[in-house]
Amino acid sequence: MMEKLRMPAYGGQAVIEGVMMRGQKAVAIAMRAPDQQIVVHSEPLGAIYRSVWVKIPFLRGVVTLWDALSLGMRALTTSANTQSGEEEKLEGVSLYLTLGLSLTIAIGLFFLAPALVGQLSERYLQINAWWGNLLEGLIRLGLLVGYIWVIGRLPDIARVFAYHGAEHKTINAYEAGAELTPEVVAGYSLEHPRCGTSFLLTLVVMSVLLFSLFGPLPIFWRLISRLLMIPVLAGLAYEYIRWTANHLDWGWVRWLIKPNLALQHLTTREPGLDMLEVAIRAFQTMRDKEETLVL
């Protein structure tokens, strides 16, 4: 029996009035400008994607996540500049300062604050460490889902989520071997097993399981342990998402990822044909760029 060929694991991200598509060697951003024309930017991916670090299980998740965050931040800046007509670039020191500040706020809100609440609950509600850790995890999960739900009600974010849906539909259509036209792509699913939303939910659920194993800790060490475990959780979540996405032909795997796919309905919206046109342009530009690169 011939082994089924595995397609490249293309991914992407919604930006302001557009979509970023990332391949194996190149990245492309297509955006709908204020004059309704589609503006496209493409460039080779950094050397990190061809390094030995992205081949080491668990470590590759942390490495690619960090680079993907910086890449995504630059893509958002590019799309914002397209809408405003400005030429300001976010790169170098300013990029990493912005990224560092964003990560600090996110870690404080979603990791340290729930840990503090869990610690206070153990002290004042007289519950043991296992229940305190479980409560911490449930608060973290509630914050994640609640945050996504709240921002999704903002009109501007809802449009970004629609472009997120366009990104998913385009990749799903490509992986199904379909013709990449807006009318055809529109019929494909909003869900995709490699979505970043799935990664976040997996990371949070794994944090509940991992931290529930920790015994009683002083508040200082409790907070430090949460910080130190973030790279570990990121590596575990990455490998889980990668493995499940490669084994969708197994029924129990499809059942296992249902919560991840369900959460994606909070971060995606049905896109219009004009949005699908932008996503398709980004995907095709990325593919064309990869064919011309010799790295």
C-alpha positions as CSV (number, residue, x, y, z in Angstrom):
1,M,0.0,0.0,0.0
2,M,1.4,3.4,-0.9
3,E,1.9,5.8,2.0
4,K,-0.3,8.9,1.8
5,L,1.7,12.0,1.1
6,R,1.6,14.6,3.8
7,M,0.9,18.1,2.7
8,P,2.9,21.1,4.0
9,A,1.5,22.5,7.2
10,Y,0.5,25.9,6.0
11,G,-0.8,28.4,8.6
12,G,-1.9,31.9,8.9
13,Q,-3.3,34.8,10.9
14,A,-6.0,37.4,10.5
15,V,-4.9,41.0,10.5
16,I,-6.7,44.3,10.1
17,E,-8.7,44.0,6.9
18,G,-6.5,41.1,5.7
19,V,-4.9,37.8,6.2
20,M,-1.3,36.7,6.6
21,M,-0.3,33.2,5.2
22,R,2.8,31.5,6.3
23,G,4.4,28.6,4.4
24,Q,7.7,26.7,4.8
25,K,9.9,29.4,3.3
26,A,7.9,32.5,2.8
27,V,5.1,34.6,4.3
28,A,2.6,36.8,2.5
29,I,0.1,39.4,3.7
30,A,-2.9,40.5,1.6
31,M,-5.0,43.5,2.8
32,R,-8.0,45.3,1.6
33,A,-6.9,49.0,1.4
34,P,-9.3,51.9,2.0
35,D,-9.7,52.3,-1.8
36,Q,-10.8,48.6,-1.9
37,Q,-7.8,47.5,-3.8
38,I,-5.9,44.4,-2.5
39,V,-2.4,45.3,-1.3
40,V,0.1,42.5,-1.0
41,H,3.4,42.1,0.9
42,S,5.6,39.0,0.9
43,E,9.0,38.1,2.2
44,P,11.2,35.1,3.0
45,L,10.8,33.6,6.4
46,G,13.7,33.9,8.9
47,A,16.5,31.4,9.2
48,I,15.0,30.0,12.4
49,Y,12.4,28.1,10.4
50,R,15.3,26.1,8.7
51,S,17.4,25.7,11.9
52,V,17.9,22.5,13.9
53,W,15.9,24.0,16.7
54,V,12.6,23.5,14.8
55,K,13.3,19.8,14.5
56,I,13.6,19.0,18.2
57,P,10.3,17.9,19.7
58,F,8.9,20.1,22.5
59,L,11.7,22.7,22.0
60,R,10.4,23.5,18.5
61,G,7.1,24.6,19.9
62,V,8.7,27.3,22.1
63,V,11.0,28.5,19.3
64,T,8.4,28.7,16.6
65,L,5.9,30.3,18.9
66,W,8.2,33.1,19.8
67,D,9.0,33.8,16.2
68,A,5.4,33.5,15.2
69,L,4.4,36.1,17.8
70,S,7.0,38.6,16.4
71,L,5.9,37.8,12.8
72,G,2.3,38.3,13.7
73,M,3.0,41.6,15.5
74,R,4.8,42.9,12.4
75,A,1.9,41.7,10.2
76,L,-0.6,43.6,12.3
77,T,1.5,46.7,12.1
78,T,1.7,46.4,8.3
79,S,-2.0,46.0,8.0
80,A,-2.6,49.0,10.4
81,N,-0.3,51.1,8.3
82,T,-2.1,50.1,5.1
83,Q,-5.4,51.4,6.6
84,S,-3.9,54.7,7.9
85,G,-1.5,55.4,5.0
86,E,1.5,55.6,7.4
87,E,4.9,54.1,6.8
88,E,5.9,53.5,10.4
89,K,7.6,50.1,10.9
90,L,7.7,48.0,14.0
91,E,11.0,46.1,14.1
92,G,14.2,45.7,16.0
93,V,14.1,47.0,19.6
94,S,10.7,48.5,19.3
95,L,9.2,45.3,18.1
96,Y,10.6,43.2,20.9
97,L,9.7,45.9,23.5
98,T,6.1,45.8,22.3
99,L,6.0,42.1,22.2
100,G,7.6,41.8,25.6
101,L,5.0,44.3,27.1
102,S,2.1,42.4,25.5
103,L,3.4,39.0,26.8
104,T,3.9,40.5,30.3
105,I,0.3,41.7,30.4
106,A,-1.0,38.4,29.1
107,I,1.0,36.3,31.5
108,G,0.0,38.6,34.4
109,L,-3.7,38.3,33.5
110,F,-4.0,34.6,32.5
111,F,-1.3,33.0,34.7
112,L,-0.3,35.0,37.7
113,A,-3.7,36.5,38.6
114,P,-5.4,33.1,38.7
115,A,-2.5,31.7,40.7
116,L,-2.9,34.5,43.3
117,V,-6.6,33.9,43.6
118,G,-5.9,30.2,44.0
119,Q,-3.4,30.9,46.8
120,L,-5.8,33.2,48.6
121,S,-8.6,30.7,48.3
122,E,-6.5,28.1,50.0
123,R,-5.7,30.5,52.8
124,Y,-9.1,32.0,53.4
125,L,-11.5,29.3,52.3
126,Q,-9.5,26.6,54.0
127,I,-9.3,24.3,51.0
128,N,-6.3,22.1,50.2
129,A,-3.7,22.7,47.5
130,W,-5.3,20.3,45.0
131,W,-8.6,22.2,45.1
132,G,-6.8,25.5,45.1
133,N,-4.9,24.5,42.0
134,L,-8.0,23.3,40.3
135,L,-9.8,26.5,41.1
136,E,-6.9,28.4,39.6
137,G,-7.1,26.4,36.4
138,L,-10.9,26.9,36.1
139,I,-10.4,30.7,36.6
140,R,-7.7,30.7,33.9
141,L,-10.0,28.9,31.5
142,G,-12.9,31.2,32.3
143,L,-10.8,34.3,31.7
144,L,-9.6,33.0,28.3
145,V,-13.1,32.1,27.1
146,G,-14.6,35.3,28.6
147,Y,-11.9,37.5,27.1
148,I,-12.4,36.0,23.6
149,W,-16.2,36.3,23.9
150,V,-16.1,40.0,25.0
151,I,-13.6,41.2,22.4
152,G,-15.5,39.3,19.7
153,R,-18.5,41.6,20.3
154,L,-16.5,44.7,19.2
155,P,-17.3,45.4,15.5
156,D,-13.7,45.9,14.5
157,I,-12.6,42.6,16.2
158,A,-15.6,40.9,14.6
159,R,-14.2,41.8,11.2
160,V,-10.8,40.5,12.1
161,F,-12.5,37.2,13.2
162,A,-14.3,37.1,9.8
163,Y,-10.9,37.3,8.1
164,H,-9.8,34.5,10.5
165,G,-12.6,32.4,9.1
166,A,-11.5,33.3,5.6
167,E,-8.0,32.0,6.4
168,H,-9.3,28.7,7.8
169,K,-11.6,28.2,4.8
170,T,-8.8,28.9,2.3
171,I,-6.4,26.4,3.9
172,N,-9.2,23.8,4.3
173,A,-10.0,24.2,0.6
174,Y,-6.4,23.8,-0.4
175,E,-5.9,20.7,1.7
176,A,-9.0,19.2,0.1
177,G,-7.6,19.9,-3.4
178,A,-10.4,22.3,-4.3
179,E,-10.3,25.2,-6.7
180,L,-9.3,28.3,-4.9
181,T,-12.1,30.7,-5.9
182,P,-14.2,32.7,-3.3
183,E,-17.4,30.8,-4.3
184,V,-15.8,27.4,-3.9
185,V,-13.8,28.2,-0.7
186,A,-16.9,29.6,0.9
187,G,-18.3,26.1,1.3
188,Y,-15.5,24.9,3.5
189,S,-15.4,24.8,7.3
190,L,-14.5,27.6,9.7
191,E,-12.7,25.0,11.8
192,H,-9.1,23.9,11.5
193,P,-7.2,21.6,13.8
194,R,-4.0,23.6,13.7
195,C,-5.6,26.9,14.8
196,G,-3.9,29.1,17.3
197,T,-7.2,29.2,19.3
198,S,-6.9,25.4,19.7
199,F,-3.3,25.9,20.9
200,L,-4.4,28.3,23.6
201,L,-7.2,26.1,24.9
202,T,-4.9,23.1,24.9
203,L,-2.2,25.1,26.8
204,V,-4.8,26.2,29.5
205,V,-6.3,22.7,29.9
206,M,-2.8,21.3,30.3
207,S,-2.0,23.9,32.9
208,V,-5.0,22.7,34.9
209,L,-3.7,19.1,34.8
210,L,-0.1,20.0,35.5
211,F,-0.6,22.6,38.2
212,S,-3.1,20.3,40.0
213,L,-0.2,17.9,40.7
214,F,1.7,20.6,42.5
215,G,1.6,20.5,46.3
216,P,1.2,23.4,48.7
217,L,3.6,26.2,47.8
218,P,4.4,29.6,49.3
219,I,3.0,32.4,47.2
220,F,6.4,33.4,45.8
221,W,7.2,29.9,44.6
222,R,3.7,29.4,43.3
223,L,4.1,32.4,41.0
224,I,7.6,31.5,40.0
225,S,6.5,27.9,39.1
226,R,3.8,29.3,36.8
227,L,6.3,31.4,35.0
228,L,8.8,28.6,34.6
229,M,6.2,26.1,33.4
230,I,4.9,28.4,30.5
231,P,7.6,27.1,28.1
232,V,7.0,23.6,29.1
233,L,3.2,24.0,28.6
234,A,3.8,25.7,25.2
235,G,6.0,22.8,24.1
236,L,3.5,20.2,25.2
237,A,0.6,22.0,23.6
238,Y,2.4,22.4,20.3
239,E,3.2,18.7,20.1
240,Y,-0.4,17.8,21.0
241,I,-1.8,20.1,18.3
242,R,0.7,18.8,15.7
243,W,0.1,15.1,16.6
244,T,-3.7,15.4,16.5
245,A,-3.7,17.3,13.2
246,N,-1.7,14.5,11.7
247,H,-4.0,11.7,12.9
248,L,-7.5,13.0,12.0
249,D,-8.2,9.7,10.3
250,W,-8.6,8.2,13.8
251,G,-12.1,8.6,15.1
252,W,-11.1,9.0,18.7
253,V,-8.7,11.8,17.8
254,R,-11.5,13.7,16.0
255,W,-13.6,13.2,19.2
256,L,-10.7,14.4,21.4
257,I,-10.3,17.7,19.5
258,K,-14.0,18.7,19.5
259,P,-13.6,21.2,22.4
260,N,-10.8,22.9,20.4
261,L,-12.9,23.1,17.3
262,A,-15.9,24.4,19.3
263,L,-13.9,27.2,20.8
264,Q,-12.8,28.4,17.3
265,H,-16.4,29.5,16.7
266,L,-15.7,32.3,19.1
267,T,-12.7,33.5,17.1
268,T,-14.1,33.0,13.6
269,R,-17.0,34.5,11.7
270,E,-18.5,33.7,8.3
271,P,-16.5,35.8,5.8
272,G,-17.9,37.5,2.7
273,L,-16.7,36.7,-0.8
274,D,-14.5,39.9,-0.7
275,M,-12.7,38.6,2.4
276,L,-12.2,35.2,0.9
277,E,-10.7,36.9,-2.2
278,V,-8.1,38.6,0.1
279,A,-7.3,35.3,1.9
280,I,-6.9,33.5,-1.4
281,R,-4.6,36.2,-2.7
282,A,-2.4,35.9,0.4
283,F,-2.2,32.1,0.1
284,Q,-1.4,32.2,-3.6
285,T,1.2,34.9,-3.2
286,M,2.9,32.9,-0.4
287,R,2.9,29.8,-2.6
288,D,4.3,31.7,-5.6
289,K,7.0,33.3,-3.4
290,E,8.1,29.9,-2.1
291,E,8.5,28.6,-5.7
292,T,11.0,31.4,-6.5
293,L,13.0,31.1,-3.3
294,V,16.2,29.0,-3.2
295,L,17.3,28.8,0.5
